Amino acid sequence: MNKDKALFRQEREKLLLTGEIPRLFMKYALPGVAGLLFLGIQSVIDGIVLGRFVGANALASVNLVLPCYSLISAFAIVMGIGGQTLVSISLGRGDKQEANNALRSVFVFLLGMSVVVSLVIFLSAGKIASFLGANEVLLPDAVHYIRVLVPFFPLLCAMFFGDYIIKAMGHPLYATSVMGMTVVLNIVLDLVFVAVLGWGVMGAGLATGIAFTMGACFNVPRLFSRHEVVAVQRGRYDQRLVWNAFYNGSSEGMSELSVAITVFLFNITMMRYLGESGVAAFTAINYILFIGTTVFLGISDGIIPIIGYNYGAGQQERIKSILKLAAQTNSLIGIGLFLLLLLFGEQVIGLFFKDHGSEAFEIASRGVSIYCFAFLLCGLNILASSYFTAIGNAKISIIISALRGLVFVGIGILVLPAVFGIDAIWYDVPIAEICTLSVSFWLVRRSLFNNRSN
């Protein structure tokens, strides 16, 4: 049996280094898309259920505290992708002990820190919600949602971490299946707790927490399996590897952190100019942007093990081929999403509101026809960031993520509404994507040329 397992692992590693690129893309990228798309669908249904069965203020309350969720998710993504990158590159070089050490070190550190951060957020829920912009109308629901969901954060981190590592082990379909089951359970519990039992935002938070607990119960035991190419118990804790993982994954975490900061800045601006209706309108549009972004992330993060293995083995032409295929795919999907929202944006926005004559619905309908231009380019910027993560160049990846989600967006939020009025805020993200692409395209071309020369 052990001999058969060893042969299977050897064949899997051979496939990554010599298999046909389209086949590898189907095997790794598409399950990645499915897994994250499940998350996007779950998030959208969360929003629809809250908007339809509780109201626009509940929708706004949850969005105000979304940065807390994004903060924890960012930490899990940093350590998950950072660990995945170390494991993939180590296996590509044939150093299995280093891969085991990386897995153990990152997993232990992630769990410990997630418990500490969750405790701090739970004890400071009221102050955090107020800081994030909640007024006297939205504050009770915002605090309630934080305190219900936060105790589940360590399990959420464990599930996300397992998802990334299991893909690096060569089991993307298993990881996707677990994610799919988690999301289906979340949707079912959402409908039961919110629509049937009327538990409001508490029900939404509880549904998410229970669902991700189930996902962790499937993913975590796989990290300890003695039949896998790497396992937690085979490794030794090495703080150096923790910092390496943090460094390598920090760019992807920066993407998630950028989401949190962008949401925070938009919420504060909307609350200042348009009140609760403005926040609710942005929330609906943000849900739509999130489901599109998850598709691009699924493709871009899904090919990290392929690029990591081949980079470790010095297979430069194969890296270029997989990048080209991923860029073409992201571009086509972006065009499709852009056309969908440009032509049917009002109908899509209408899913989130009971009253189509409300101020929030009118604001969102105007905004989505502009905001949708971001889909044309954001997939390419996300891919560029993932590429640099996969080859261990976190510095450049962080620069791309920071430009896209912090620098250009932050400048736009400060300048556009003040100079051109509040409706100009919807141009902020599309302009940020254009500016970022001009930088990321040049950086990727330079990297590929330098690697070829070396």
N, C-alpha and C positions, 0 to 999 in steps of 0.2 A: 504493500500500500504506500509506504513512504517513498519507494522508488518511483511509483506512478506519479505521486505528487511532485517529486523533483523533476521528472520529465515534463510534466504539465507546466511547471514554472519556467523551465528552460524554453519551451515552445512559446510561451507567452512573451518572454523577454526577446526571443528571436523575432516574433511578429512585430514588436515595437521598433526594432532596428532594421528589419528588412521587408516587412509587409507592404503591400500596396497602400499608397496614401489614401485614396478614396475609401478603402475598406477600414483603415484605421480611424478615419474621420467618422464614419458611420458608427463604429464600435465605441468610440470615446466621446465625441462631441454631441451626437444626437441624444444619448442617454443623459448627458449633462444638461442639454436643453430641456429634456422632459422633466428632469428632477427640479430644476429651477423654475420651469414654467408652471409646474404644480404649485410651487410656492407663490408665484405671481397670481395664479388663479385663486388660490386660497385667500390671498390678501384682498383681491378685488371683491370676492364674495363676502368677506368680512365687511368691507365698506358698503356693499349693496344691502346686506342684512341690517347693519346699523342705520343706514340712511333711510331704508324703507320702513323698518319696524320700530325704530326708536326716534330718529329725527336728525336733522342737520346739525344740531348742537352736539349730539353724541358723536357724530362723525368728526366734527371739529375738535372735540375733546381728545379723542384717541389720536388724531393727527398731531396735536400739540405736544403730546408726550412720546411721539414716535422716535425722537432723537435718543431717548433712553434705550429703546429696543435696538435702535441702530448702533448705539455704543457697544452693547453686549455682542451684537451680531458682528460688528467690526472686529472685536477682539477674537471671536471664534474664527472668523475668516482669516485674520492675520496668522493665527497659529495653525489653522487647518491647511491653508495654501502654503505657508512657510514650511510646515512639516511635510506636506506632500512633495514640495520641490526638493527638499533635502533627501527624502526617501527615493524619489525618482532618479535624481542625479547619482546618488550612491549606488543604487541598483544598476544604473547604466554603466557605472565604472566597475561593477562587480564586487563592491564592498558592502556585503550584507550586514556585517556587524555594525558598521556606521549607520546603516539604515535602521536597524533595531534600536540603537542608542538614541537616534533622533526621535523615533516614535515614542519611546518611553519618556524621554525628557520633556518633550512638548506636551504630551498628554497629562502628565502629573502637574506641570506648571499651569496649564490651562484650567484644570479643575480647581486647583487651589485659589487662583486669582479670581475665577468667576464667582466663587462663594463670597469672597471678600467684597468685591464690587457690588454684588447683588444685595448684600447686607447694608452697605452704605446707601444705596438707592432707596431701599425699603424704608430705612429710618428717616430719610430726608425727603420723602415723597411730596409733602406739601410745599416745601421750599423749592424743590426742583420744578414742580408744575407751575408755580408762580413765576419763576425765572424764565421758563419756556414760553410765557405769554398768556397763561390762563387767567381770565378775569373772574369776577364773582359768579358769573353764569356758568362758565365751563370748568371751574376749579373742582367741584365735588366729583364729577365724573372722571376727570383727569387723574385725581389722586386715587380714586377707587380702582381704576384700571391698572395703575402702576402697582399698587399693593397686591392685587390679585395675580398679576403676571410675573412679577419679579422673583418670587420663590422658585419658579420653574427655570430660571435662567441658566443655572449650572447644567441642567439636563439638556437644555437647548444647545448649549455650547458643545456638550459631549456628542450630541447627535450630528451637528454640523461637522465637527472634527472627524468623526467616524466616516461621514459621507466622503470627505476628501481623501482620507487615507485608504479607504476601501477601493476607491477608483485607482489610486496609485498601485494597489495590490493587483489590479487587473480585473476587477469585478464591477464595472460601471453599471451593468444591468441590475445587479443586486442593490447597489446604492440607490438607483433610480426607483426600484420597486418599493424600497423602504420609504423613500420620500413620498411616493405616490400614496401609499397606505396612510402615512401621517397626514397628508393634506386631505384625503377623503374623510378621515375621522374628524379632522378639524371642521370641515364643512358641515358634516352631519351634526356634530355637537353644537356648532353655531346655530343651526336651524332649531335644534331642540331647546337650547338654553335661552336664546334671544327671541326667536319667533314664536315658539310654543309656550315656554315657561315665563317669558317676559322678564328675564334677569338683566336686561340692558347691557351696559358695558362690562359689568362683572361677568356675565355669561360669556361675552366675547373673549375676555382675558382667560377665563377658566377653560374654555374650549381649546384655545391655543396651547395653554400649558399642558393639559392632559394629552393632547395629540403629540406634542414633541417629546413628552415622557415616553410614550409608546415607541417612537422612533429611536430614542436612545437605547431602549431595551433590546432592539434588534441590532443596532450598529455596534455598540460597545463590546458585546461578547465576541464579535468577529475580530476585534483588535487583539484578542488574547488567544485566538485559535492556534494550536500547535501545527496545523496543516498549512498555514499561510506562509508566504515568503518572508514576512516580517511579523513580529508579535511583541507586545509590550513587555512580557516577562523575560524575553531574551536580551533586552537591552540594559544598559547602565545609564543612570542619570548623569547628564553632562550639561552644566549651565551654559557652557560655550555654545552648544547646539541650540539651546533655547534662544539665545541672542541671535544666532544665525537664522533660525526660523523666523523670529520676529522681524529681522531685517529683510529677509526674502519675501515675507508675506505682507510687509507693511504697506506696500503700494496698493494691494487689493483691499487691505483694511482702510487705507486712505480713501478709496472709492466709497466704501460704506460710510466712513466718517464724514466724507464730503456730502453724502446724502443727508446725514443728520444735520450738518451745518446749513445746507441749502434749505431744508425744511424749516429749520429754526428761523433763518433770515426771512424766508417767504412768510412764515406765520406772523412774525413780528410786524413786517411791513403791511400785510393784509389787515391785521388787527388795528393798526394805526390808521389806515385809510378807509377800510370798508367794514370793520368790526367782524362779528361772528360769521356773517354771510360770506365775507371774503375768505376767511379761513376754510369754511366748508367748501367753497368753490375750488380753492387750491387743493384741498384734500382729494376731491373727486378726480381732478386732473393728475394729481400725483400718483394715485392708484393706477391710472392708465399708463403713465410713464414707467411705473415700477414693473408692470407686467411685460412691457416691451424690453426694458433693460435686462430683465432676467433671461430673456432669450439670448441676447448678445453675450451676457455673462456665461450662460450655459455653454455656448460654443467656444468662447475664448478661454474659459477656465477648463473646459473639457479636454482641450488639446495640450494642456500644460504637461501631463505625463509623457506624451509623445515627444514634445519638444525637449523636455528635460532628459529623457533617455538618449535621444539622438544628439543632443548637445554634449552630454557626457561622453558619448562615443565618437564625437567629432564628425557627425554626418550633416554637413552644412547644407547640401543640396536638398536633402529631405526636409530640413527645417523650412527652407524657402517654399517648397511645394505645399506643405501643410498650411503655412501662413497665407499663401495665395488663395487656396481653396476656402479657408476660413473668412478671408476678406471679401471674397465674392459672395459667399453665403450671407454674411452680415449685411452687405450692401443691398442684396435683393430683399431680405426681410425688412430692412429699414424703409425701402421704397414702398413695400406693401403696407406697412403700418402707417406711413405718412399719407398714402392715398385713402386708406380706410377712415382716418380721422378727419382728413380734409373734406371728404364727401359725406361722411355719416357721423361726424363728431357730436352733433346735437343729440342724435339718437343714443349714442353710447353714453354720453353724460347723463341723459335722462334716466338711466338705470339706477343712479345713485340717489335720486330725489323723488319723494312722493308728490310734491307740488311742483309741476313744471312751469308755474307762473311765479315762483319764488325768486327773490333777489339773488340767492346763491346760484340757482340754476341759470339765470341770465348772465351772471358774471362768468361762470364756468363755460357756458356756450361760446361766449366771445373769446375767451382765453384759449380754448383747445384748438381753434383754427389757426392760431399762431404758434402755439407751443409744439404742435406736431412736426414742425420743420426740424426739430432736434433729432428725430428718428433717422433722418437721412445720413447723419454723420457720427452719432454717438457709438454705434457698433464698431466703427473703425478705431476710434479712440480707446475703447475698452479692450479691443484686440491688441493694440500696441502696448498697453499697460501689461496685459497678461503675458505677452511675448517676453518682455524684459524680466518679469517675475520668473518665468520658466527657465531662463538662462542664468538666473542668479544675480542679475543686475538690478537690484531693488532701487538703487539711487535714481536711475532714469525713470523707472516705473512710478516712483513716488512723485517725481517732477510732473509727469503726464497727468496723474490723478489729481495732484494739487492744482495744476493749472485749470483743469477741466471743472473740478468741483468746488474749489475755494477761491482762487485768484480772480479768474474771469467772471464767475458767477457773483462773487462778492462785490466786485467793482460795479457790475451791472445793476445789482439790487440797490446800491447806494446812489447811482447816477441816474438811471433811466426814469424811475418814478418822479424824482425831484425835478428833472428837466422837462420831461415830456408828458407827465401825468401817469396815473396808476396803471392804465391799460398798457403802457409801454413795458411793464414788468414782464409780460409774457414773451417778449423778445429776448430776454436775458439768457435763458438756457440755449436757444439756437445760436445766438452770437458767440457764447462761450464755446460751443462745440466747433464752430468754424475756426476760431482763434487757436484752439487746442490742436485741431487737425494739422494746421500749418506747421506746428512744432513737432508733433508725434510722427508725421510722415517723414520729415527730415531725419529724425533720430533713428527710426527703423532702417531707413536706407543706409545711413552711415554705419549702423551696427552690422548689417548684413555684408557690406563691403569690407569692413575691417576684419570680420570673422573669416571671410573668404581669403583675404590677403594673408592672414595668419595660418 
